Amino acid sequence: MTTQVHLDVTSAEPVSALLKDGVQIQIRPLTGADREQVRALHAGLSPESRYLRFFTIDPGMADRAAWQLCRPPGPDHAALGAWLHGELIGVAGYEPTEEDGVADLAVVVADWMRHRGVGTLLLEHLGSLARSRGVRCFRADTLARNEAMLRVLADTGMSVRRTDRADLVEVEIPLEQSEEYLEAVGRRERLATVESLWPLLRPASAVVVGASRRRRSVGNALLRRLHAAAAFPVYAVNPRAGRELEGVRCVPSVAELPEPPDLAVLTVPAHIVPQAAEECGRRGARALVVISSGLTEPQARRLLEACHRYGMRLVGPNCIGVADPGAGLDATFTPRDPRPGTAGVVVQSGGVGIALQDHLSRLGIGISSFASVGDKLDVSANDMLMWWESDGVTRLGVLHLESFGNPRKFARTARRVGRKMPLLTVIAGRSQAGRRAAASHTAAVATPEVTRRALFAQAGIVATDDLGELVDAAALLAHQPYPRGSKVAIVTNAGGAGVLAADACTERGLIVAELSASTRRRLRQLLPEGASLDNPVDATAAVPPRAFRAALAAVAADEGVDAVMAVAVPTAVGRPAAVAGCGGKPLVAVTLGQAETVTVNRDGVPSYAYPENAAAALAHAASYGRRRSRPQGTEPVFTDLDRERADRIVGGFLKRCPDGGWLPPDQAMELLEAYRLPMAPWRWARTEEEAVAAARKLGGSVALKAHAAGVVHKTEAGALRLGLSGEAEVRRAHRELAERFGDALEGVLVQAMVGERADDGVEVLAGVIQEQIFGPVVVLGLGGVATEVLGDRCARMAPLTDVDAEELIDGLRAAPLLRGHRGRPPADLPALREALLRLSRLAADRPEIAELDLNPLIARPDGVVAVDARIRLVPNRPWDPFLRRLR
């Protein structure tokens, strides 16, 4: 189980973050206890720096700045400090101005720490804090000659606006998280992360703390593996093992090491781990791998605190180690040496890691770097993705993750890295046991599998259902070009096998290509009498090897073919030749009867034991090819949102109900209308007379929906009365509801009837579930009573781009109904996409929304309209997933 230690920049606890040279610093809010350090920081500035910051060299400014920055916190101002090894190296704060949402900014960095990214990091953290408190823009005045400060502001990626006035520059810094800003933050994070990982994956020296003389112990095995692979000094620490252990110099304690180690590997008992980490930090270690398992939460916290205090990156605990075979690093105790190669691997499960190492080595792919991250207290898949992106070796990434610390940053990083190389994973947590009970339809359909698939889809990761399928896909993606599309040509020497292959391709969403007339003429010239020239091509059992190869080349040359599958069955009269390349198009082989599920020949062609495996691998490759070339999409900017109205509704309800709960129907409808979501016309009524008046104003037939405490599912509770026409029917329905619910009846929602005819549109569910780890997830599914029965749903994390909204619709099995089916007119898909994007914006803006249902949302040819809505709110504080910080 992953032990997670969450630190928040808004609390007094320090948050660790990386400078651009990989050095760790701590950031936290300033308090009165920091006043002397803040004064000393300002007083220690050079006269030039003091003048550039304060427009004066008056030494009294140091005292005034210290008092201002360290005064008690308030909602209108904030100040953060940055520390390196306990020394204050920079501060940043903002103060209110007369203009609402605009704050004055001040940043000071110690002279000796300039040009290392301290000011930029502080500005990112202060901006995130200010944004969560409603500040829209920072403003600062600086001298035109203060090039360093102007460069810091320009490099943030924010759309800085400057106004030059003689020797003074007025700068405005909008705090919205634009795409340009997030890209700039990502570049800075990648640079800093890679620098911080060098001591871990390319160490200049290493030590095993807890190495043993017992040959079957983990410490002994790991020391032997590390020493055998390393071209750098390796040491051992054991107070009872003497001066030498397995050919390695051994010392009694970490303090007695002859040099500070870049990498320290701990194999000591769990209760000793925090103390050993502290000793390694004091000796100057720069990275830790903790093999030990069974740490309690307090022990894990002490371990992490030691790593942050001394600036060490940490892998583990509860892991099998790290390796970079090409660089001579093997700090693992796996049973076999990994083969150097091009696949980066990060896993939480050690057993899965061992299996992946073996398979990737056997298939000639090999390992570029390997990290078993275990409990993921620090180094995670995010870090390894950035390392692979920059190492110049990795061409394929393989991930096996059982938990996610920051899935939104992971998705953004993976999407960027995935455009450079294929990333593969296995979807874990797909079982019924992973589902959680929920009151709303949206929560019920947002299973762990749905949310994981949403994450991987948005990240552009090839997600497989099992480990074997992952290995099959890796064999293809590592050795063959990516297909341009989904059209496959099949060539076989056994007709029945070709039929199986065609079925397998179709079931995986591939298209069995129609061969051109010229291709069929060429095949007639190449193949024996009796060959079938349609796809799948049956070359007959007697086909000569050369003719079989020529047939593969012929179908590959067809412009209507994106990939080729060769299906061979060895017979007594012949064996098809070993296949080679296909003119830049991917080629896979199926050899029925081969012992291994997948092998790779010396020409890089993967051969599978069954057509189903080959088809699955090709489908994953085609999916990757599509995602790699698809546009990233953009988040729309809606200028007609009434956020103030939304603030009043949400804030007012949580003030009355501090623990949260279901919004009353009228407030739910008002909140949705504040974001211009298309709701069926409605009125709220507390009495029978108000209900009659509301029905008269709405006109036509109406529905009455009772609101009573504890009632969530209205149909089951008998809280609905539909198709009411005229005053008499409305009165009778209201009296029935009043009698049914008695004093619990708080009012009724009177709503115009829509979608009364069968051909009025398609009912879908559109909703939001606030996942504890994933954040807001938008779910789209088939609506009405079929929501949970048919299980047709798709999900994406909010906020959505226009491409995400399109994929939500296309991801439904019921998508043909929305596009028009058997004479039914198509739904207004642009209106449906807009509704999803507005719903996504609401979810992203309001983290207090725990669950939201629009069910049904009727997609009609002339637009979309929601006829029922439920929203549950909980107290929730905004969290910035893209803020640069370590765990």
FENCORFEN-V910031 format. One record per pair of residues at least 6 apart in sequence whose C-alpha atoms are under 7 Angstrom apart, sorted by the first residue. I is the first residue (numbers start at 1). GAP is how many residues later the second one is. If there is no record, write none. Layout:
I:GAP ; I:GAP
This chain:
1:374 ; 2:373 ; 2:374 ; 3:294 ; 3:372 ; 3:374 ; 4:373 ; 5:296 ; 5:882 ; 6:881 ; 7:6 ; 7:8 ; 7:880 ; 8:7 ; 9:6 ; 9:19 ; 10:19 ; 10:119 ; 12:16 ; 12:17 ; 13:15 ; 14:12 ; 14:13 ; 14:14 ; 15:11 ; 15:12 ; 15:13 ; 15:870 ; 16:8 ; 16:9 ; 16:10 ; 16:11 ; 16:292 ; 16:869 ; 16:870 ; 17:7 ; 17:8 ; 17:9 ; 17:867 ; 17:868 ; 17:869 ; 18:6 ; 18:7 ; 18:174 ; 19:97 ; 19:98 ; 19:99 ; 19:173 ; 20:96 ; 20:97 ; 20:168 ; 20:171 ; 20:172 ; 21:95 ; 21:171 ; 21:174 ; 22:170 ; 22:171 ; 22:173 ; 22:174 ; 23:173 ; 23:288 ; 24:284 ; 24:287 ; 25:57 ; 25:58 ; 25:59 ; 26:56 ; 26:57 ; 26:58 ; 27:53 ; 27:54 ; 27:55 ; 27:56 ; 28:52 ; 28:53 ; 28:54 ; 29:50 ; 29:51 ; 29:52 ; 30:40 ; 30:49 ; 30:50 ; 30:51 ; 31:39 ; 31:40 ; 31:41 ; 32:38 ; 32:39 ; 34:36 ; 35:31 ; 35:32 ; 35:35 ; 37:51 ; 38:28 ; 39:23 ; 39:24 ; 39:27 ; 41:69 ; 42:20 ; 43:16 ; 43:19 ; 45:65 ; 45:66 ; 47:10 ; 50:6 ; 50:7 ; 51:6 ; 52:91 ; 52:94 ; 69:10 ; 69:24 ; 76:19 ; 76:20 ; 77:17 ; 77:18 ; 77:19 ; 78:15 ; 78:16 ; 79:13 ; 79:14 ; 79:15 ; 80:11 ; 80:12 ; 80:13 ; 80:46 ; 81:7 ; 81:9 ; 81:10 ; 81:11 ; 82:6 ; 82:7 ; 82:8 ; 82:9 ; 83:6 ; 85:224 ; 89:20 ; 89:21 ; 89:24 ; 90:18 ; 90:19 ; 90:20 ; 90:28 ; 91:16 ; 91:17 ; 91:18 ; 92:14 ; 92:15 ; 92:16 ; 92:30 ; 92:31 ; 92:34 ; 93:12 ; 93:13 ; 93:14 ; 94:9 ; 94:10 ; 94:11 ; 94:12 ; 95:8 ; 95:9 ; 95:10 ; 96:6 ; 96:7 ; 96:8 ; 97:6 ; 97:7 ; 101:33 ; 101:34 ; 101:35 ; 101:36 ; 102:33 ; 102:34 ; 102:35 ; 102:36 ; 102:37 ; 103:32 ; 103:34 ; 103:35 ; 103:36 ; 104:34 ; 104:35 ; 104:36 ; 105:33 ; 105:34 ; 105:35 ; 107:12 ; 109:9 ; 109:10 ; 119:33 ; 120:32 ; 120:36 ; 125:758 ; 127:48 ; 128:752 ; 131:44 ; 132:746 ; 136:38 ; 136:39 ; 137:35 ; 137:36 ; 137:37 ; 137:38 ; 138:34 ; 138:35 ; 138:36 ; 139:32 ; 139:33 ; 139:34 ; 140:30 ; 140:31 ; 140:32 ; 141:27 ; 141:28 ; 141:29 ; 141:30 ; 142:26 ; 142:27 ; 142:28 ; 143:24 ; 143:25 ; 143:26 ; 144:23 ; 144:24 ; 144:25 ; 154:6 ; 156:25 ; 156:28 ; 157:23 ; 157:24 ; 157:27 ; 158:15 ; 158:16 ; 158:23 ; 159:14 ; 159:15 ; 160:11 ; 160:12 ; 160:13 ; 160:14 ; 161:10 ; 161:11 ; 161:12 ; 162:7 ; 162:8 ; 162:9 ; 162:10 ; 163:6 ; 163:7 ; 163:8 ; 164:6 ; 189:695 ; 190:196 ; 193:190 ; 194:192 ; 194:193 ; 199:63 ; 199:64 ; 199:87 ; 199:88 ; 200:63 ; 200:87 ; 201:122 ; 201:123 ; 202:125 ; 203:59 ; 203:60 ; 204:28 ; 204:58 ; 205:27 ; 205:28 ; 205:29 ; 205:56 ; 205:57 ; 205:58 ; 206:27 ; 206:28 ; 206:29 ; 206:55 ; 206:56 ; 206:57 ; 206:58 ; 207:27 ; 207:28 ; 207:29 ; 207:54 ; 207:56 ; 207:57 ; 207:58 ; 208:15 ; 208:27 ; 208:28 ; 208:29 ; 208:56 ; 208:57 ; 208:58 ; 209:27 ; 209:28 ; 209:29 ; 209:55 ; 209:56 ; 209:57 ; 209:58 ; 209:59 ; 210:9 ; 210:27 ; 210:28 ; 210:56 ; 210:57 ; 210:58 ; 211:8 ; 211:9 ; 211:12 ; 211:25 ; 211:26 ; 211:27 ; 211:56 ; 212:7 ; 212:8 ; 213:7 ; 213:28 ; 213:32 ; 214:6 ; 215:6 ; 218:115 ; 219:48 ; 221:112 ; 222:109 ; 222:110 ; 222:111 ; 224:22 ; 225:105 ; 225:106 ; 225:107 ; 226:103 ; 226:104 ; 226:105 ; 227:7 ; 229:99 ; 229:100 ; 229:101 ; 230:98 ; 230:99 ; 231:97 ; 234:14 ; 235:13 ; 235:14 ; 235:15 ; 236:12 ; 236:13 ; 236:14 ; 236:15 ; 237:13 ; 237:14 ; 237:15 ; 237:16 ; 237:17 ; 238:12 ; 238:13 ; 238:14 ; 238:15 ; 239:12 ; 239:13 ; 239:14 ; 242:8 ; 243:6 ; 243:7 ; 243:8 ; 244:6 ; 251:6 ; 254:25 ; 254:26 ; 254:29 ; 255:24 ; 255:28 ; 260:23 ; 260:24 ; 260:25 ; 261:23 ; 261:24 ; 262:23 ; 262:24 ; 262:25 ; 263:22 ; 263:23 ; 263:24 ; 263:25 ; 264:21 ; 264:23 ; 264:24 ; 264:25 ; 265:23 ; 265:24 ; 265:25 ; 266:23 ; 266:24 ; 266:25 ; 266:26 ; 267:23 ; 267:24 ; 267:25 ; 268:24 ; 269:23 ; 270:22 ; 270:23 ; 270:24 ; 270:25 ; 273:30 ; 274:25 ; 274:28 ; 274:29 ; 277:26 ; 277:29 ; 278:28 ; 281:29 ; 285:27 ; 286:25 ; 286:26 ; 286:27 ; 287:25 ; 287:26 ; 287:27 ; 288:24 ; 288:25 ; 288:26 ; 288:27 ; 289:25 ; 289:26 ; 289:27 ; 289:32 ; 290:25 ; 290:26 ; 290:27 ; 290:28 ; 290:29 ; 291:25 ; 291:26 ; 291:27 ; 291:28 ; 291:29 ; 291:30 ; 292:25 ; 292:26 ; 293:24 ; 293:25 ; 304:73 ; 307:6 ; 307:7 ; 313:65 ; 313:66 ; 314:64 ; 314:65 ; 315:58 ; 315:61 ; 315:63 ; 315:64 ; 316:57 ; 316:58 ; 316:59 ; 316:60 ; 316:61 ; 317:57 ; 317:58 ; 318:56 ; 318:57 ; 319:31 ; 319:53 ; 319:54 ; 319:55 ; 320:12 ; 320:13 ; 320:30 ; 320:52 ; 321:10 ; 321:11 ; 321:50 ; 321:51 ; 322:8 ; 322:9 ; 322:10 ; 322:48 ; 322:49 ; 322:50 ; 323:6 ; 323:7 ; 323:8 ; 323:9 ; 323:46 ; 323:47 ; 323:48 ; 324:6 ; 324:44 ; 324:45 ; 324:46 ; 325:13 ; 325:14 ; 325:15 ; 325:42 ; 325:43 ; 325:44 ; 326:14 ; 326:42 ; 334:20 ; 338:19 ; 338:23 ; 338:28 ; 338:29 ; 339:22 ; 339:27 ; 339:28 ; 340:26 ; 340:27 ; 340:28 ; 341:24 ; 341:25 ; 341:26 ; 341:27 ; 342:23 ; 342:24 ; 342:25 ; 342:26 ; 342:51 ; 342:52 ; 342:53 ; 342:54 ; 343:22 ; 343:23 ; 343:24 ; 343:25 ; 343:51 ; 343:52 ; 343:53 ; 343:54 ; 343:55 ; 344:23 ; 344:24 ; 344:25 ; 344:26 ; 344:44 ; 344:50 ; 344:52 ; 344:53 ; 344:54 ; 345:24 ; 345:25 ; 345:26 ; 345:52 ; 345:53 ; 345:54 ; 346:24 ; 346:25 ; 346:26 ; 346:27 ; 346:35 ; 346:52 ; 346:53 ; 346:54 ; 347:6 ; 347:24 ; 347:25 ; 347:26 ; 347:52 ; 347:53 ; 347:54 ; 348:24 ; 348:25 ; 348:26 ; 348:52 ; 348:53 ; 348:54 ; 349:23 ; 349:25 ; 350:22 ; 353:19 ; 360:6 ; 363:112 ; 363:236 ; 363:237 ; 365:113 ; 368:25 ; 368:26 ; 373:6 ; 373:7 ; 377:510 ; 378:508 ; 378:509 ; 382:28 ; 382:31 ; 385:29 ; 385:32 ; 388:6 ; 389:28 ; 395:26 ; 396:25 ; 396:26 ; 396:27 ; 396:82 ; 397:25 ; 397:26 ; 397:27 ; 398:25 ; 398:26 ; 398:27 ; 399:25 ; 399:26 ; 400:25 ; 400:26 ; 402:26 ; 404:369 ; 406:475 ; 407:367 ; 408:473 ; 409:472 ; 409:473 ; 411:44 ; 411:47 ; 411:48 ; 412:47 ; 414:45 ; 415:44 ; 415:45 ; 418:42 ; 418:43 ; 419:209 ; 422:202 ; 423:38 ; 423:39 ; 424:37 ; 424:38 ; 424:39 ; 424:46 ; 425:37 ; 425:38 ; 425:39 ; 425:45 ; 426:37 ; 426:38 ; 426:39 ; 426:40 ; 426:41 ; 426:44 ; 427:25 ; 427:36 ; 427:37 ; 427:38 ; 429:19 ; 429:20 ; 430:18 ; 430:19 ; 434:14 ; 435:12 ; 435:13 ; 437:7 ; 438:6 ; 441:412 ; 442:325 ; 442:326 ; 442:327 ; 442:337 ; 442:411 ; 443:326 ; 443:408 ; 445:343 ; 450:344 ; 450:345 ; 451:344 ; 454:341 ; 454:342 ; 454:343 ; 455:341 ; 455:342 ; 456:7 ; 458:338 ; 460:167 ; 462:158 ; 462:162 ; 464:6 ; 472:126 ; 472:141 ; 472:145 ; 473:144 ; 473:147 ; 475:131 ; 476:130 ; 476:141 ; 477:144 ; 479:125 ; 479:126 ; 480:106 ; 480:107 ; 481:103 ; 481:104 ; 481:105 ; 482:104 ; 482:139 ; 482:140 ; 482:143 ; 483:79 ; 483:80 ; 483:102 ; 483:103 ; 483:138 ; 483:139 ; 483:142 ; 484:78 ; 484:141 ; 485:77 ; 485:137 ; 486:24 ; 486:25 ; 486:76 ; 486:136 ; 487:23 ; 487:24 ; 487:25 ; 487:26 ; 487:74 ; 487:75 ; 487:76 ; 488:22 ; 488:23 ; 488:24 ; 488:25 ; 488:73 ; 488:74 ; 488:75 ; 488:76 ; 489:23 ; 489:24 ; 489:46 ; 489:47 ; 489:66 ; 489:72 ; 489:74 ; 489:75 ; 489:76 ; 490:8 ; 490:45 ; 490:46 ; 490:47 ; 490:74 ; 490:75 ; 490:76 ; 491:45 ; 491:46 ; 491:47 ; 491:48 ; 491:61 ; 491:74 ; 491:75 ; 491:76 ; 492:6 ; 492:45 ; 492:46 ; 492:47 ; 492:74 ; 492:75 ; 492:76 ; 493:45 ; 493:46 ; 493:47 ; 493:48 ; 493:50 ; 493:74 ; 493:75 ; 493:76 ; 494:44 ; 494:46 ; 494:47 ; 494:75 ; 495:43 ; 497:70 ; 498:38 ; 498:69 ; 500:111 ; 501:110 ; 501:111 ; 502:10 ; 502:34 ; 504:107 ; 504:108 ; 504:111 ; 505:6 ; 505:110 ; 506:6 ; 508:107 ; 508:108 ; 508:111 ; 509:110 ; 510:109 ; 512:23 ; 513:22 ; 513:47 ; 513:48 ; 514:21 ; 515:19 ; 515:20 ; 515:43 ; 515:45 ; 516:42 ; 519:35 ; 519:36 ; 519:39 ; 520:13 ; 522:32 ; 523:10 ; 523:28 ; 526:21 ; 526:25 ; 527:12 ; 527:16 ; 527:20 ; 528:15 ; 531:7 ; 531:8 ; 531:9 ; 532:6 ; 532:7 ; 542:31 ; 542:32 ; 544:32 ; 545:31 ; 545:32 ; 548:28 ; 549:28 ; 549:30 ; 553:29 ; 556:8 ; 556:26 ; 556:27 ; 556:29 ; 562:23 ; 563:22 ; 563:23 ; 563:24 ; 564:22 ; 564:23 ; 564:24 ; 565:22 ; 565:23 ; 565:24 ; 566:22 ; 566:23 ; 566:24 ; 567:22 ; 567:23 ; 567:24 ; 568:8 ; 568:22 ; 568:23 ; 568:24 ; 569:22 ; 569:23 ; 580:23 ; 580:25 ; 581:6 ; 587:18 ; 588:17 ; 588:18 ; 588:19 ; 588:26 ; 589:16 ; 589:17 ; 589:18 ; 589:19 ; 590:17 ; 590:18 ; 590:19 ; 590:20 ; 590:21 ; 590:24 ; 591:16 ; 591:17 ; 591:18 ; 592:17 ; 592:18 ; 593:16 ; 594:15 ; 596:13 ; 597:11 ; 597:12 ; 598:8 ; 598:9 ; 598:10 ; 598:11 ; 599:7 ; 599:8 ; 599:9 ; 600:6 ; 600:7 ; 608:6 ; 633:168 ; 633:169 ; 633:170 ; 634:167 ; 634:168 ; 635:165 ; 635:166 ; 635:167 ; 641:33 ; 641:34 ; 641:35 ; 642:32 ; 642:33 ; 643:31 ; 645:29 ; 646:25 ; 646:28 ; 649:18 ; 649:22 ; 654:6 ; 654:221 ; 658:217 ; 659:215 ; 659:216 ; 660:213 ; 660:214 ; 660:215 ; 661:211 ; 661:212 ; 661:213 ; 662:209 ; 662:210 ; 662:211 ; 663:208 ; 663:209 ; 663:210 ; 665:84 ; 665:205 ; 666:18 ; 668:201 ; 668:202 ; 668:203 ; 675:163 ; 675:167 ; 677:158 ; 677:161 ; 678:186 ; 678:187 ; 678:188 ; 679:186 ; 679:187 ; 679:188 ; 680:71 ; 680:72 ; 680:185 ; 680:186 ; 680:187 ; 681:70 ; 681:71 ; 682:67 ; 682:68 ; 682:69 ; 682:70 ; 683:11 ; 683:66 ; 683:67 ; 683:68 ; 684:64 ; 684:65 ; 684:66 ; 685:6 ; 685:62 ; 685:63 ; 685:64 ; 685:65 ; 686:60 ; 686:61 ; 686:62 ; 687:60 ; 688:43 ; 688:46 ; 691:59 ; 692:35 ; 692:38 ; 692:39 ; 694:56 ; 695:7 ; 695:55 ; 698:54 ; 700:25 ; 701:22 ; 701:23 ; 701:24 ; 701:51 ; 701:52 ; 702:20 ; 702:21 ; 702:22 ; 702:23 ; 702:48 ; 702:49 ; 702:50 ; 702:51 ; 703:18 ; 703:19 ; 703:20 ; 703:21 ; 703:47 ; 703:48 ; 703:49 ; 703:50 ; 704:16 ; 704:17 ; 704:18 ; 704:44 ; 704:45 ; 704:46 ; 704:47 ; 705:14 ; 705:15 ; 705:16 ; 705:43 ; 705:44 ; 705:45 ; 706:13 ; 706:14 ; 706:31 ; 706:39 ; 706:41 ; 706:42 ; 706:43 ; 707:38 ; 707:39 ; 707:40 ; 707:41 ; 708:33 ; 708:36 ; 708:37 ; 708:38 ; 709:35 ; 711:6 ; 714:6 ; 719:18 ; 721:12 ; 723:30 ; 724:6 ; 738:7 ; 755:6 ; 760:100 ; 761:66 ; 761:97 ; 761:98 ; 761:99 ; 761:100 ; 762:56 ; 762:96 ; 762:97 ; 762:98 ; 763:19 ; 763:20 ; 763:21 ; 763:93 ; 763:94 ; 763:95 ; 763:96 ; 764:17 ; 764:18 ; 764:19 ; 764:20 ; 764:91 ; 764:92 ; 764:93 ; 764:94 ; 765:15 ; 765:16 ; 765:17 ; 765:18 ; 765:89 ; 765:90 ; 765:91 ; 765:92 ; 766:13 ; 766:14 ; 766:15 ; 766:87 ; 766:88 ; 766:89 ; 766:91 ; 767:11 ; 767:12 ; 767:13 ; 767:85 ; 767:86 ; 767:87 ; 768:8 ; 768:9 ; 768:10 ; 768:11 ; 768:75 ; 768:83 ; 768:84 ; 768:85 ; 769:7 ; 769:8 ; 769:9 ; 769:81 ; 769:82 ; 769:83 ; 770:6 ; 770:7 ; 770:79 ; 770:80 ; 770:81 ; 771:6 ; 776:21 ; 776:22 ; 776:67 ; 776:68 ; 777:18 ; 777:19 ; 777:20 ; 777:21 ; 778:17 ; 778:18 ; 778:19 ; 778:20 ; 778:62 ; 779:14 ; 779:15 ; 779:16 ; 779:17 ; 780:13 ; 780:14 ; 780:15 ; 780:28 ; 781:6 ; 781:11 ; 781:12 ; 781:13 ; 781:31 ; 782:10 ; 782:11 ; 782:32 ; 783:72 ; 783:73 ; 784:71 ; 784:72 ; 792:20 ; 792:21 ; 793:19 ; 794:14 ; 794:17 ; 794:18 ; 795:13 ; 796:8 ; 798:42 ; 798:45 ; 798:46 ; 799:41 ; 799:42 ; 799:45 ; 800:37 ; 800:40 ; 805:28 ; 805:31 ; 805:32 ; 806:27 ; 809:6 ; 818:8 ; 818:9 ; 819:7 ; 819:8 ; 820:6 ; 820:7 ; 825:36 ; 826:35 ; 827:32 ; 827:33 ; 827:34 ; 828:31 ; 828:32 ; 828:33 ; 828:34 ; 828:35 ; 831:32 ; 831:33 ; 832:27 ; 832:32 ; 843:6 ; 847:29 ; 847:31 ; 848:25 ; 848:26 ; 848:27 ; 848:28 ; 849:22 ; 849:23 ; 849:24 ; 849:25 ; 850:22 ; 850:23 ; 850:24 ; 851:20 ; 851:21 ; 852:18 ; 852:19 ; 852:20 ; 853:16 ; 853:17 ; 853:18 ; 854:12 ; 854:14 ; 854:15 ; 854:16 ; 855:13 ; 855:14 ; 856:10 ; 856:11 ; 856:12 ; 857:7 ; 857:8 ; 857:9 ; 857:10 ; 858:6 ; 858:7 ; 858:8 ; 859:6
